[in-house]
Amino acid sequence: MDAFPSPPRDADSPLSDADSPRNARASRNLAVARWLLGDAGRAVLAALPPYRSDDVFALTARLRREGLDADQAASALTLSRLRARAAAKFGERAGAMFFTADGYEQATRLSVGALHAARFVEAGARRVIDFGCGIGADSLAFTLAGLDVAAIESDPVAALYAAANAPKAKVTCANGLATELPDADAIWLDPARRAEDGRRIASPERWIPPFSRALSLARGFPLAGIKVAPGIAYHALPPRAFVEWISERGQLLEAVVWLGMGTGRAATIDGERLDSGAKTADEPAVFVAPRPLGPLLFEPDPAIVRSGGIARLCEKHGLAPVSEGIAYLTGEAVPPHCAAFEVLDVVVPEAKRIKRSLAAHGIGRTEVKKRGTEVDVAAMAKKLSGRGGDAGVVLFSPVLGRHRAIVARRTAVTF
Ligand SMILES: C[S@@+](CC[C@H](N)C(=O)[O-])C[C@H]1O[C@@H](n2cnc3c(N)ncnc32)[C@H](O)[C@@H]1O
Protein backbone atom coordinates (compact mmCIF):
# COMPACT_ATOMS: atom_id res chain seq x y z
CA MET A 1 0.00 0.00 0.00
CA ASP A 2 3.04 2.26 -0.09
CA ALA A 3 2.03 3.25 -3.64
CA PHE A 4 -0.20 5.81 -1.84
CA PRO A 5 2.10 7.48 0.66
CA SER A 6 0.12 10.70 0.98
CA PRO A 7 -2.90 12.44 -0.48
CA PRO A 8 -2.25 14.69 -3.51
CA ARG A 9 -1.59 18.32 -2.60
CA ASP A 10 -2.14 20.79 -5.37
CA ALA A 11 -4.47 23.62 -6.26
CA ASP A 12 -7.29 21.28 -7.32
CA SER A 13 -7.01 19.03 -4.32
CA PRO A 14 -9.48 19.23 -1.46
CA LEU A 15 -6.50 18.39 0.74
CA SER A 16 -4.38 21.44 -0.02
CA ASP A 17 -4.95 23.08 3.38
CA ALA A 18 -3.50 20.47 5.68
CA ASP A 19 -4.75 22.05 8.90
CA SER A 20 -8.46 22.39 8.15
CA PRO A 21 -10.95 20.17 10.03
CA ARG A 22 -11.98 18.80 6.65
CA ASN A 23 -8.44 17.66 5.97
CA ALA A 24 -8.10 16.21 9.44
CA ARG A 25 -11.23 14.17 8.63
CA ALA A 26 -9.74 13.13 5.27
CA SER A 27 -6.51 11.98 6.96
CA ARG A 28 -8.50 10.04 9.52
CA ASN A 29 -10.57 8.38 6.74
CA LEU A 30 -7.36 7.38 5.02
CA ALA A 31 -5.92 5.89 8.21
CA VAL A 32 -9.12 3.89 8.79
CA ALA A 33 -9.14 2.69 5.16
CA ARG A 34 -5.55 1.48 5.57
CA TRP A 35 -6.54 -0.30 8.76
CA LEU A 36 -9.52 -1.99 7.02
CA LEU A 37 -7.24 -3.18 4.22
CA GLY A 38 -4.66 -4.53 6.65
CA ASP A 39 -4.70 -7.87 8.46
CA ALA A 40 -6.49 -6.52 11.55
CA GLY A 41 -9.29 -4.87 9.56
CA ARG A 42 -9.74 -7.86 7.28
CA ALA A 43 -10.00 -10.16 10.31
CA VAL A 44 -12.72 -7.93 11.80
CA LEU A 45 -14.62 -7.90 8.48
CA ALA A 46 -14.34 -11.67 8.10
CA ALA A 47 -15.80 -12.19 11.58
CA LEU A 48 -18.88 -10.00 10.98
CA PRO A 49 -22.21 -11.79 10.46
CA PRO A 50 -24.21 -11.12 7.26
CA TYR A 51 -25.34 -7.48 7.40
CA ARG A 52 -28.72 -6.71 9.05
CA SER A 53 -29.56 -3.12 9.95
CA ASP A 54 -31.21 -4.31 13.20
CA ASP A 55 -27.84 -5.64 14.44
CA VAL A 56 -25.88 -2.41 14.04
CA PHE A 57 -26.13 -1.14 17.65
CA ALA A 58 -25.23 -4.49 19.18
CA LEU A 59 -22.37 -5.04 16.73
CA THR A 60 -20.99 -1.55 17.29
CA ALA A 61 -20.95 -2.21 21.04
CA ARG A 62 -19.24 -5.57 20.48
CA LEU A 63 -16.58 -4.09 18.20
CA ARG A 64 -15.91 -1.29 20.70
CA ARG A 65 -15.52 -3.84 23.51
CA GLU A 66 -13.04 -5.70 21.29
CA GLY A 67 -10.90 -2.55 21.21
CA LEU A 68 -11.86 -0.85 17.93
CA ASP A 69 -12.19 2.93 18.05
CA ALA A 70 -15.47 4.56 16.98
CA ASP A 71 -14.29 5.28 13.40
CA GLN A 72 -12.98 1.76 12.89
CA ALA A 73 -16.21 0.20 14.16
CA ALA A 74 -18.38 2.51 12.05
CA SER A 75 -16.27 1.95 8.91
CA ALA A 76 -16.30 -1.82 9.29
CA LEU A 77 -20.09 -1.83 9.60
CA THR A 78 -20.53 0.64 6.72
CA LEU A 79 -18.39 -1.55 4.52
CA SER A 80 -20.37 -4.62 5.58
CA ARG A 81 -23.60 -2.80 4.59
CA LEU A 82 -22.15 -1.67 1.26
CA ARG A 83 -20.87 -5.17 0.47
CA ALA A 84 -24.37 -6.55 1.05
CA ARG A 85 -25.86 -3.94 -1.33
CA ALA A 86 -23.07 -4.39 -3.84
CA ALA A 87 -24.04 -8.01 -4.51
CA ALA A 88 -26.54 -6.49 -6.97
CA LYS A 89 -23.67 -4.98 -8.97
CA PHE A 90 -20.82 -7.44 -8.41
CA GLY A 91 -22.40 -10.75 -7.37
CA GLU A 92 -20.39 -12.90 -4.97
CA ARG A 93 -17.26 -10.88 -5.61
CA ALA A 94 -18.85 -7.97 -3.65
CA GLY A 95 -18.20 -9.77 -0.35
CA ALA A 96 -14.45 -9.23 -0.70
CA MET A 97 -14.51 -5.76 -2.27
CA PHE A 98 -13.87 -2.37 -0.66
CA PHE A 99 -16.26 0.55 -1.08
CA THR A 100 -16.77 4.09 0.08
CA ALA A 101 -20.44 5.10 0.05
CA ASP A 102 -19.84 7.52 -2.85
CA GLY A 103 -17.56 5.09 -4.61
CA TYR A 104 -20.22 2.40 -4.48
CA GLU A 105 -22.95 4.71 -5.84
CA GLN A 106 -20.75 5.72 -8.76
CA ALA A 107 -19.29 2.29 -9.49
CA THR A 108 -20.13 0.64 -12.80
CA ARG A 109 -21.78 -2.75 -12.32
CA LEU A 110 -19.53 -5.60 -13.42
CA SER A 111 -21.76 -6.74 -16.34
CA VAL A 112 -21.65 -3.21 -17.78
CA GLY A 113 -17.91 -2.84 -17.11
CA ALA A 114 -17.52 -6.05 -19.12
CA LEU A 115 -19.33 -4.36 -22.04
CA HIS A 116 -16.95 -1.37 -21.82
CA ALA A 117 -14.00 -3.76 -21.78
CA ALA A 118 -15.35 -5.74 -24.75
CA ARG A 119 -15.63 -2.55 -26.85
CA PHE A 120 -11.99 -1.72 -26.18
CA VAL A 121 -10.85 -5.29 -26.87
CA GLU A 122 -12.89 -5.45 -30.14
CA ALA A 123 -11.34 -2.14 -31.21
CA GLY A 124 -7.86 -3.57 -30.64
CA ALA A 125 -6.91 -1.75 -27.41
CA ARG A 126 -4.27 -3.33 -25.20
CA ARG A 127 -3.40 -0.67 -22.65
CA VAL A 128 -6.13 1.52 -21.16
CA ILE A 129 -5.92 4.50 -18.83
CA ASP A 130 -8.84 4.53 -16.39
CA PHE A 131 -9.01 8.26 -15.63
CA GLY A 132 -10.82 8.82 -12.32
CA CYS A 133 -11.16 5.14 -11.51
CA GLY A 134 -13.15 5.57 -8.26
CA ILE A 135 -13.13 2.30 -6.32
CA GLY A 136 -11.96 0.55 -9.50
CA ALA A 137 -15.05 -1.19 -10.88
CA ASP A 138 -14.24 -0.43 -14.52
CA SER A 139 -10.56 -1.15 -13.92
CA LEU A 140 -11.54 -4.55 -12.56
CA ALA A 141 -13.63 -5.31 -15.67
CA PHE A 142 -10.80 -4.15 -17.96
CA THR A 143 -8.21 -6.34 -16.26
CA LEU A 144 -10.60 -9.33 -16.28
CA ALA A 145 -10.83 -8.85 -20.07
CA GLY A 146 -7.04 -9.03 -20.31
CA LEU A 147 -6.38 -5.31 -20.76
CA ASP A 148 -3.36 -3.68 -19.21
CA VAL A 149 -4.72 -0.88 -16.98
CA ALA A 150 -3.14 2.30 -15.65
CA ALA A 151 -5.71 3.80 -13.27
CA ILE A 152 -5.62 7.32 -11.80
CA GLU A 153 -7.76 8.51 -8.93
CA SER A 154 -7.53 11.76 -6.95
CA ASP A 155 -9.41 10.53 -3.88
CA PRO A 156 -6.86 8.75 -1.68
CA VAL A 157 -9.32 6.32 -0.06
CA ALA A 158 -10.97 5.43 -3.38
CA ALA A 159 -7.50 4.92 -4.90
CA LEU A 160 -6.51 2.54 -2.10
CA TYR A 161 -9.72 0.60 -2.57
CA ALA A 162 -9.29 0.51 -6.36
CA ALA A 163 -5.87 -1.08 -5.89
CA ALA A 164 -7.46 -3.75 -3.69
CA ASN A 165 -10.49 -4.30 -5.95
CA ALA A 166 -8.52 -4.44 -9.21
CA PRO A 167 -5.17 -5.86 -8.11
CA LYS A 168 -3.92 -6.30 -11.68
CA ALA A 169 -4.35 -2.57 -12.43
CA LYS A 170 -1.56 -0.12 -11.70
CA VAL A 171 -3.36 2.49 -9.58
CA THR A 172 -1.88 5.93 -8.93
CA CYS A 173 -3.35 8.46 -6.53
CA ALA A 174 -3.08 11.79 -8.34
CA ASN A 175 -4.99 14.59 -9.97
CA GLY A 176 -5.01 13.34 -13.56
CA LEU A 177 -5.47 16.87 -14.89
CA ALA A 178 -2.19 17.94 -13.31
CA THR A 179 -0.17 14.81 -14.13
CA GLU A 180 1.43 13.57 -17.30
CA LEU A 181 -0.66 10.61 -18.39
CA PRO A 182 1.14 7.35 -19.20
CA ASP A 183 1.34 5.95 -22.73
CA ALA A 184 -1.74 3.99 -23.73
CA ASP A 185 -3.78 3.25 -26.82
CA ALA A 186 -7.07 3.96 -25.05
CA ILE A 187 -8.50 6.08 -22.28
CA TRP A 188 -11.65 5.54 -20.22
CA LEU A 189 -13.21 8.52 -18.46
CA ASP A 190 -16.13 8.33 -16.08
CA PRO A 191 -16.57 11.90 -14.78
CA ALA A 192 -18.09 12.29 -11.32
CA ARG A 193 -21.70 13.41 -11.78
CA ARG A 194 -22.73 13.82 -8.13
CA ALA A 195 -22.21 16.82 -5.89
CA GLU A 196 -20.86 16.39 -2.34
CA ASP A 197 -24.43 16.31 -1.02
CA GLY A 198 -25.12 13.32 -3.29
CA ARG A 199 -27.33 15.21 -5.75
CA ARG A 200 -26.86 14.54 -9.45
CA ILE A 201 -25.11 17.29 -11.41
CA ALA A 202 -27.20 17.92 -14.52
CA SER A 203 -24.89 20.21 -16.51
CA PRO A 204 -22.10 18.27 -18.33
CA GLU A 205 -19.83 21.29 -17.87
CA ARG A 206 -20.08 20.90 -14.09
CA TRP A 207 -19.11 17.22 -14.07
CA ILE A 208 -15.68 16.46 -12.65
CA PRO A 209 -13.86 16.69 -14.97
CA PRO A 210 -16.20 18.75 -17.19
CA PHE A 211 -17.42 16.95 -20.33
CA SER A 212 -15.50 19.30 -22.68
CA ARG A 213 -12.29 18.62 -20.73
CA ALA A 214 -12.95 14.88 -20.83
CA LEU A 215 -13.45 15.11 -24.60
CA SER A 216 -10.21 16.98 -25.17
CA LEU A 217 -8.32 14.45 -23.06
CA ALA A 218 -10.00 11.62 -24.96
CA ARG A 219 -8.97 13.09 -28.32
CA GLY A 220 -5.33 12.59 -27.37
CA PHE A 221 -5.73 8.79 -27.69
CA PRO A 222 -6.59 6.54 -30.65
CA LEU A 223 -9.52 5.02 -28.72
CA ALA A 224 -11.61 6.47 -25.92
CA GLY A 225 -14.81 5.96 -23.99
CA ILE A 226 -16.54 8.58 -21.83
CA LYS A 227 -19.39 7.51 -19.58
CA VAL A 228 -22.09 10.18 -19.56
CA ALA A 229 -25.56 10.72 -18.14
CA PRO A 230 -28.14 8.88 -20.26
CA GLY A 231 -30.20 12.06 -20.54
CA ILE A 232 -27.43 13.91 -22.41
CA ALA A 233 -28.80 16.02 -25.29
CA TYR A 234 -27.79 15.03 -28.83
CA HIS A 235 -26.55 18.56 -29.53
CA ALA A 236 -24.03 18.19 -26.67
CA LEU A 237 -22.48 15.16 -28.40
CA PRO A 238 -19.53 15.33 -30.79
CA PRO A 239 -20.85 14.33 -34.26
CA ARG A 240 -17.92 12.01 -34.97
CA ALA A 241 -18.57 9.67 -32.06
CA PHE A 242 -20.46 6.45 -31.55
CA VAL A 243 -22.80 6.78 -28.60
CA GLU A 244 -24.28 3.77 -26.84
CA TRP A 245 -27.15 3.85 -24.34
CA ILE A 246 -26.99 0.85 -22.01
CA SER A 247 -29.92 -0.73 -20.18
CA GLU A 248 -30.32 -3.90 -18.17
CA ARG A 249 -33.69 -5.48 -17.41
CA GLY A 250 -35.52 -2.37 -18.53
CA GLN A 251 -33.42 0.00 -16.42
CA LEU A 252 -31.48 2.67 -18.29
CA LEU A 253 -28.03 2.82 -16.69
CA GLU A 254 -25.76 5.10 -18.68
CA ALA A 255 -24.58 6.26 -22.06
CA VAL A 256 -21.04 5.99 -23.40
CA VAL A 257 -19.45 8.30 -25.96
CA TRP A 258 -16.93 6.22 -27.91
CA LEU A 259 -14.22 7.91 -29.99
CA GLY A 260 -12.24 6.05 -32.64
CA MET A 261 -15.00 3.44 -33.02
CA GLY A 262 -17.15 4.85 -35.84
CA THR A 263 -20.09 7.22 -35.67
CA GLY A 264 -23.79 6.89 -34.87
CA ARG A 265 -25.99 5.85 -31.97
CA ALA A 266 -27.16 2.52 -30.58
CA ALA A 267 -29.04 0.96 -27.69
CA THR A 268 -27.43 -1.95 -25.84
CA ILE A 269 -30.15 -3.91 -24.08
CA ASP A 270 -29.05 -6.73 -21.79
CA GLY A 271 -25.87 -6.94 -23.84
CA GLU A 272 -27.56 -6.92 -27.28
CA ARG A 273 -26.73 -3.91 -29.44
CA LEU A 274 -29.49 -2.36 -31.60
CA ASP A 275 -28.33 0.28 -34.04
CA SER A 276 -30.58 3.34 -34.19
CA GLY A 277 -29.84 4.10 -37.82
CA ALA A 278 -28.32 7.52 -36.99
CA LYS A 279 -25.22 8.26 -39.08
CA THR A 280 -23.69 10.73 -36.64
CA ALA A 281 -24.03 11.03 -32.86
CA ASP A 282 -25.72 14.43 -32.91
CA GLU A 283 -28.30 14.15 -35.70
CA PRO A 284 -31.95 14.52 -34.64
CA ALA A 285 -34.07 11.39 -34.23
CA VAL A 286 -36.22 10.47 -37.25
CA PHE A 287 -39.89 11.47 -36.97
CA VAL A 288 -42.55 8.74 -37.41
CA ALA A 289 -46.15 9.68 -38.26
CA PRO A 290 -48.62 8.65 -35.51
CA ARG A 291 -51.50 6.19 -35.97
CA PRO A 292 -54.77 5.66 -34.07
CA LEU A 293 -54.29 3.60 -30.90
CA GLY A 294 -55.24 -0.06 -31.41
CA PRO A 295 -55.86 -2.81 -28.83
CA LEU A 296 -52.15 -3.03 -27.91
CA LEU A 297 -49.78 -0.33 -26.67
CA PHE A 298 -46.00 -0.77 -26.42
CA GLU A 299 -43.39 1.05 -24.40
CA PRO A 300 -39.89 0.52 -25.85
CA ASP A 301 -36.88 -0.10 -23.65
CA PRO A 302 -35.58 3.32 -22.53
CA ALA A 303 -32.24 2.72 -24.27
CA ILE A 304 -34.09 2.53 -27.62
CA VAL A 305 -35.96 5.74 -26.83
CA ARG A 306 -32.81 7.65 -25.80
CA SER A 307 -30.72 6.41 -28.71
CA GLY A 308 -33.35 7.64 -31.18
CA GLY A 309 -34.12 4.12 -32.36
CA ILE A 310 -37.92 4.45 -32.40
CA ALA A 311 -38.15 4.96 -36.19
CA ARG A 312 -36.14 1.82 -36.89
CA LEU A 313 -38.17 -0.21 -34.37
CA CYS A 314 -41.43 1.05 -35.94
CA GLU A 315 -40.24 0.25 -39.44
CA LYS A 316 -39.11 -3.25 -38.49
CA HIS A 317 -42.24 -4.24 -36.55
CA GLY A 318 -45.03 -2.23 -38.22
CA LEU A 319 -45.51 0.13 -35.26
CA ALA A 320 -46.37 3.82 -34.94
CA PRO A 321 -46.50 6.33 -32.07
CA VAL A 322 -49.93 7.04 -30.56
CA SER A 323 -49.22 10.76 -30.94
CA GLU A 324 -46.53 12.88 -32.58
CA GLY A 325 -43.18 12.52 -30.80
CA ILE A 326 -44.54 10.16 -28.12
CA ALA A 327 -42.69 6.90 -27.38
CA TYR A 328 -45.87 4.93 -26.70
CA LEU A 329 -46.37 2.80 -29.79
CA THR A 330 -49.26 0.88 -31.24
CA GLY A 331 -49.27 -2.13 -33.58
CA GLU A 332 -50.55 -5.64 -34.18
CA ALA A 333 -48.04 -7.91 -32.42
CA VAL A 334 -45.73 -7.59 -29.41
CA PRO A 335 -42.29 -6.42 -30.63
CA PRO A 336 -39.03 -7.33 -28.86
CA HIS A 337 -37.54 -5.02 -26.20
CA CYS A 338 -40.90 -3.45 -25.39
CA ALA A 339 -43.28 -3.64 -22.43
CA ALA A 340 -46.73 -4.47 -23.75
CA PHE A 341 -50.15 -3.31 -22.53
CA GLU A 342 -53.62 -4.49 -23.48
CA VAL A 343 -55.73 -1.35 -23.93
CA LEU A 344 -59.05 -1.61 -22.07
CA ASP A 345 -60.35 1.95 -22.34
CA VAL A 346 -59.32 5.47 -23.34
CA VAL A 347 -60.92 8.27 -21.31
CA VAL A 348 -60.44 11.97 -20.67
CA PRO A 349 -57.82 12.38 -17.93
CA GLU A 350 -60.15 13.18 -15.02
CA ALA A 351 -59.85 11.12 -11.82
CA LYS A 352 -63.63 10.44 -11.65
CA ARG A 353 -63.80 9.15 -15.22
CA ILE A 354 -60.69 7.04 -14.80
CA LYS A 355 -61.92 5.51 -11.52
CA ARG A 356 -65.22 4.57 -13.16
CA SER A 357 -63.35 2.84 -15.96
CA LEU A 358 -61.01 1.02 -13.56
CA ALA A 359 -63.99 -0.25 -11.55
CA ALA A 360 -65.79 -1.38 -14.71
CA HIS A 361 -62.70 -3.45 -15.63
CA GLY A 362 -62.26 -4.92 -12.16
CA ILE A 363 -58.93 -3.14 -11.53
CA GLY A 364 -57.77 -2.36 -7.99
CA ARG A 365 -54.01 -1.86 -7.65
CA THR A 366 -53.11 0.74 -10.28
CA GLU A 367 -49.73 1.62 -11.70
CA VAL A 368 -49.46 5.04 -13.31
CA LYS A 369 -47.21 5.97 -16.20
CA LYS A 370 -46.96 9.10 -18.30
CA ARG A 371 -45.43 10.56 -21.43
CA GLY A 372 -45.77 14.02 -22.89
CA THR A 373 -47.97 15.26 -20.06
CA GLU A 374 -47.64 16.74 -16.57
CA VAL A 375 -48.89 14.24 -13.99
CA ASP A 376 -47.62 13.52 -10.47
CA VAL A 377 -47.29 9.78 -11.02
CA ALA A 378 -46.96 8.77 -7.34
CA ALA A 379 -49.84 10.96 -6.17
CA MET A 380 -52.06 9.79 -9.02
CA ALA A 381 -51.32 6.09 -8.34
CA LYS A 382 -52.37 6.65 -4.71
CA LYS A 383 -55.53 8.43 -5.79
CA LEU A 384 -56.56 5.79 -8.32
CA SER A 385 -55.59 2.58 -6.52
CA GLY A 386 -58.38 0.63 -4.92
CA ARG A 387 -58.50 -2.52 -2.81
CA GLY A 388 -58.91 -5.96 -4.33
CA GLY A 389 -59.40 -6.54 -8.02
CA ASP A 390 -56.74 -7.08 -10.69
CA ALA A 391 -53.57 -5.10 -11.23
CA GLY A 392 -53.87 -2.47 -13.93
CA VAL A 393 -52.09 0.48 -15.48
CA VAL A 394 -53.19 3.98 -16.37
CA LEU A 395 -50.99 5.65 -18.97
CA PHE A 396 -51.37 9.41 -19.28
CA SER A 397 -50.40 10.55 -22.76
CA PRO A 398 -51.52 12.54 -25.74
CA VAL A 399 -53.39 10.27 -28.17
CA LEU A 400 -53.39 11.81 -31.66
CA GLY A 401 -52.75 15.18 -30.03
CA ARG A 402 -55.44 14.98 -27.28
CA HIS A 403 -54.53 14.37 -23.64
CA ARG A 404 -56.00 11.05 -22.56
CA ALA A 405 -55.81 8.41 -19.83
CA ILE A 406 -55.34 4.94 -21.28
CA VAL A 407 -56.65 2.22 -18.96
CA ALA A 408 -54.71 -0.95 -19.61
CA ARG A 409 -53.32 -4.22 -18.33
CA ARG A 410 -49.74 -5.43 -18.70
CA THR A 411 -49.37 -8.37 -21.06
CA ALA A 412 -46.19 -10.33 -21.85
CA VAL A 413 -43.17 -8.25 -20.88
CA THR A 414 -40.32 -8.81 -23.27
CA PHE A 415 -37.54 -6.89 -21.50
C1 LIG B 1 -17.81 8.32 -11.38
S1 LIG B 1 -16.38 8.02 -10.46
C2 LIG B 1 -15.62 6.66 -11.30
C3 LIG B 1 -16.25 5.34 -11.04
C4 LIG B 1 -15.52 4.20 -11.68
N1 LIG B 1 -15.61 4.22 -13.12
C5 LIG B 1 -16.06 2.87 -11.18
O1 LIG B 1 -16.77 2.20 -11.93
O2 LIG B 1 -15.77 2.53 -10.02
C6 LIG B 1 -15.37 9.36 -10.90
C7 LIG B 1 -14.08 9.43 -10.15
O3 LIG B 1 -13.22 10.34 -10.82
C8 LIG B 1 -12.39 10.92 -9.85
N2 LIG B 1 -11.80 12.13 -10.45
C9 LIG B 1 -12.46 13.24 -10.87
N3 LIG B 1 -11.57 14.14 -11.35
C10 LIG B 1 -10.35 13.56 -11.26
C11 LIG B 1 -9.05 13.98 -11.60
N4 LIG B 1 -8.81 15.18 -12.14
N5 LIG B 1 -8.02 13.14 -11.38
C12 LIG B 1 -8.23 11.93 -10.83
N6 LIG B 1 -9.45 11.48 -10.48
C13 LIG B 1 -10.50 12.28 -10.68
C14 LIG B 1 -13.32 11.19 -8.69
O4 LIG B 1 -12.60 11.31 -7.48
C15 LIG B 1 -14.21 9.94 -8.73
O5 LIG B 1 -13.76 8.96 -7.84
The ligand as an SDF file (V2000), in Angstrom:
LIG
                    3D

 27 29  0  0  0  0  0  0  0  0999 V2000
  -17.8050    8.3170  -11.3820 C   0  0  0  0  0  0  0  0  0  0  0  0
  -16.3820    8.0160  -10.4600 S   0  0  0  0  0  0  0  0  0  0  0  0
  -15.6180    6.6610  -11.3050 C   0  0  0  0  0  0  0  0  0  0  0  0
  -16.2520    5.3350  -11.0410 C   0  0  0  0  0  0  0  0  0  0  0  0
  -15.5240    4.1970  -11.6780 C   0  0  0  0  0  0  0  0  0  0  0  0
  -15.6080    4.2170  -13.1200 N   0  0  0  0  0  0  0  0  0  0  0  0
  -16.0610    2.8670  -11.1790 C   0  0  0  0  0  0  0  0  0  0  0  0
  -16.7660    2.1980  -11.9310 O   0  0  0  0  0  0  0  0  0  0  0  0
  -15.7740    2.5290  -10.0230 O   0  0  0  0  0  0  0  0  0  0  0  0
  -15.3690    9.3560  -10.9050 C   0  0  0  0  0  0  0  0  0  0  0  0
  -14.0850    9.4300  -10.1480 C   0  0  0  0  0  0  0  0  0  0  0  0
  -13.2230   10.3410  -10.8180 O   0  0  0  0  0  0  0  0  0  0  0  0
  -12.3870   10.9200   -9.8500 C   0  0  0  0  0  0  0  0  0  0  0  0
  -11.8020   12.1340  -10.4520 N   0  0  0  0  0  0  0  0  0  0  0  0
  -12.4570   13.2360  -10.8680 C   0  0  0  0  0  0  0  0  0  0  0  0
  -11.5700   14.1360  -11.3530 N   0  0  0  0  0  0  0  0  0  0  0  0
  -10.3470   13.5610  -11.2620 C   0  0  0  0  0  0  0  0  0  0  0  0
   -9.0490   13.9840  -11.5970 C   0  0  0  0  0  0  0  0  0  0  0  0
   -8.8090   15.1820  -12.1370 N   0  0  0  0  0  0  0  0  0  0  0  0
   -8.0190   13.1450  -11.3760 N   0  0  0  0  0  0  0  0  0  0  0  0
   -8.2320   11.9280  -10.8340 C   0  0  0  0  0  0  0  0  0  0  0  0
   -9.4470   11.4820  -10.4750 N   0  0  0  0  0  0  0  0  0  0  0  0
  -10.5000   12.2830  -10.6800 C   0  0  0  0  0  0  0  0  0  0  0  0
  -13.3150   11.1850   -8.6940 C   0  0  0  0  0  0  0  0  0  0  0  0
  -12.5960   11.3140   -7.4830 O   0  0  0  0  0  0  0  0  0  0  0  0
  -14.2120    9.9390   -8.7340 C   0  0  0  0  0  0  0  0  0  0  0  0
  -13.7560    8.9570   -7.8420 O   0  0  0  0  0  0  0  0  0  0  0  0
  1  2  1  0
  2  3  1  0
  2 10  1  0
  3  4  1  0
  4  5  1  0
  5  6  1  0
  5  7  1  0
  7  8  2  0
  7  9  1  0
 10 11  1  0
 11 12  1  0
 11 26  1  0
 12 13  1  0
 13 14  1  0
 13 24  1  0
 14 15  1  0
 14 23  1  0
 15 16  2  0
 16 17  1  0
 17 18  1  0
 17 23  2  0
 18 19  1  0
 18 20  2  0
 20 21  1  0
 21 22  2  0
 22 23  1  0
 24 25  1  0
 24 26  1  0
 26 27  1  0
M  CHG  2   2   1   9  -1
M  END
$$$$
